[in-house]
Every structure is written in structure tokens, then in C-alpha cells.
Amino acid sequence: MPTRIQGVIAMRKAMKEFEPELAKQTTKEITAFLKPVVKDARGYLPNNTEAPSGWLRRPNAKGRWANRFYDATIARRSIGYKSTPSKPNRSGFRALASIFNKSAAGAIYETAGRKSGITGNFTPRLGGQLKGDKQKMTGRAIFRAFEEDQGKATAGVIKAIEHSAARFNAKVGKR
């Protein structure tokens, strides 16, 4: 899933400074490839009626469990995308574009059973399929949508970056 490209962050900074319209156009192109994956991922989340019964909102819950529940609308709304580069991780890797889930319930649905498999009482009741190629790259919603996209989003983002780099070099080279 990850692809290594060097010099893109410096190119995007230069585009913002010298060709802001081209930078905006590149962001729109990247966004166009991320939106279908986000839409599909939102569709893979279960409704409230399909979620395990103990995981729904409890009106009389107190303490730490008062805020820990699954709500399909919150989980769907929390899946989004980012077309700006991320901060570097411990290995120095930065994501140029990313799809994320901000809700805790959505993240639990995405990754539950990733290590242990489908065992226990909770994980089998979640439903959905864990899809992906490696243990850390498997999930039920975002990773499944990305897997079923078959690399179109990755190829599209790379193509958009290469296309904008060529246009940027052509414009800057004329000056």
C-alpha cells in the first residue's frame, strides 16, 4: 500500500509559494481520488441495529462508560481524508494523503480481531470482513475499501503529483 516518492513535499511547498493555483488544482485532483474510497468505507460501517447490543448507547451509564458506545452516524461522519502531508513517524515516513477515522467506535470496528483473529464474544458479532495484505494493514471499513479500490487511489494520487510536477517545471522553467 505505501509507495515511496522523494521530493514531493518540497515540490508542493514551492508550488504553494510560486504557483498557488497549481497547488490548489493538485489538491483537488488528489481529493478526487480519495473521496470514492471514503464513501465506500462509510458504507461498510454497520447500522445501529447491526452493532452488538452491549456496544450501543446506554442512557443510564455512568463514569467512564457513559461516553463509550457505537453510533453509526458519528462513526460514518468521522471517516475523512487529508490531502496534506503528515508529520514524520519514527522511521521518517510521511504520508502525502491519508484516510482516517476520528471516532473511537469506528476505529474499534475497523481493527477489532486484527491480532487475535475472530475469537471471543465481541469480535464475531461485529460482522464484516477483515481485508488487507499485512496484519497491521487489515480492517473492516477503510482498509477494506482501499483493498477493493485495487490501487486506483494510490495510482491516481501519484499520477496527480507527477502531472502537477511536470506542469510546475514547465511554468517555472519558462521564467
Disulfide bonds with the S-S distance in Angstrom:
none
